[in-house]
Amino acid sequence: MEMFSKIRQVHSSDIAFPTLLKEIPDGPKSLYYRGIVNPHDTCIAIVGTRHPSIRGVETAHKFAYELAL
């Protein structure tokens, strides 16, 4: 369960919620994230299913690792 450690939630009313997401009609009301979020920085999100395949998890990890460098 290390993969899910230190997961945080930010609501659309919070200052840390991305401004552009607030402008989307029927946009998300909250986001879950891990790490540090600065609302003024460019951010990238990886969105997927709640029941990914093993290959899907591996691919998401590879993308996240490469993007974090």
C-alpha positions as CSV (number, residue, x, y, z in Angstrom):
1,M,0.0,0.0,0.0
2,E,3.0,2.3,-0.2
3,M,1.6,3.5,-3.5
4,F,-1.3,5.1,-1.7
5,S,0.7,6.6,1.2
6,K,0.6,10.4,1.8
7,I,-2.3,10.9,-0.6
8,R,-4.0,14.3,0.0
9,Q,-7.3,15.8,-1.3
10,V,-7.9,19.4,-2.4
11,H,-11.4,20.8,-2.9
12,S,-12.4,23.3,-5.6
13,S,-12.9,25.9,-3.0
14,D,-9.3,25.6,-1.8
15,I,-6.6,28.0,-3.0
16,A,-4.4,25.1,-4.1
17,F,-7.0,23.9,-6.5
18,P,-5.9,24.5,-10.1
19,T,-7.5,27.7,-11.4
20,L,-8.2,26.4,-14.9
21,L,-10.0,23.4,-13.6
22,K,-12.4,25.7,-11.8
23,E,-13.4,27.1,-15.2
24,I,-14.5,23.8,-16.6
25,P,-18.3,23.3,-16.7
26,D,-19.1,20.4,-14.4
27,G,-15.4,20.1,-13.5
28,P,-14.1,18.0,-10.6
29,K,-15.1,19.1,-7.1
30,S,-12.0,17.7,-5.6
31,L,-8.7,16.1,-6.6
32,Y,-6.5,13.6,-4.9
33,Y,-2.7,14.0,-5.2
34,R,0.6,13.0,-3.8
35,G,3.5,15.5,-3.4
36,I,3.5,19.2,-3.3
37,V,1.1,21.3,-5.4
38,N,1.7,25.0,-6.1
39,P,-1.3,26.5,-7.9
40,H,1.1,28.8,-9.9
41,D,3.2,26.0,-11.3
42,T,2.4,24.0,-14.4
43,C,1.0,20.6,-13.4
44,I,0.4,17.3,-15.2
45,A,-2.1,14.7,-14.1
46,I,-2.4,11.1,-14.9
47,V,-6.0,10.0,-14.9
48,G,-7.2,6.5,-15.2
49,T,-9.5,3.8,-14.1
50,R,-10.0,2.6,-10.5
51,H,-9.3,-0.9,-11.6
52,P,-6.3,-0.7,-13.9
53,S,-4.5,-3.7,-15.4
54,I,-1.0,-4.5,-14.3
55,R,0.3,-3.1,-17.6
56,G,-1.7,0.0,-17.0
57,V,-0.2,0.6,-13.6
58,E,3.3,-0.1,-14.9
59,T,2.8,2.4,-17.8
60,A,1.4,5.1,-15.5
61,H,4.4,4.6,-13.2
62,K,6.8,4.9,-16.1
63,F,5.1,8.1,-17.4
64,A,5.1,9.6,-13.9
65,Y,8.8,8.8,-13.3
66,E,9.9,10.3,-16.6
67,L,7.7,13.4,-16.2
68,A,9.1,13.9,-12.7
69,L,12.7,14.1,-13.9
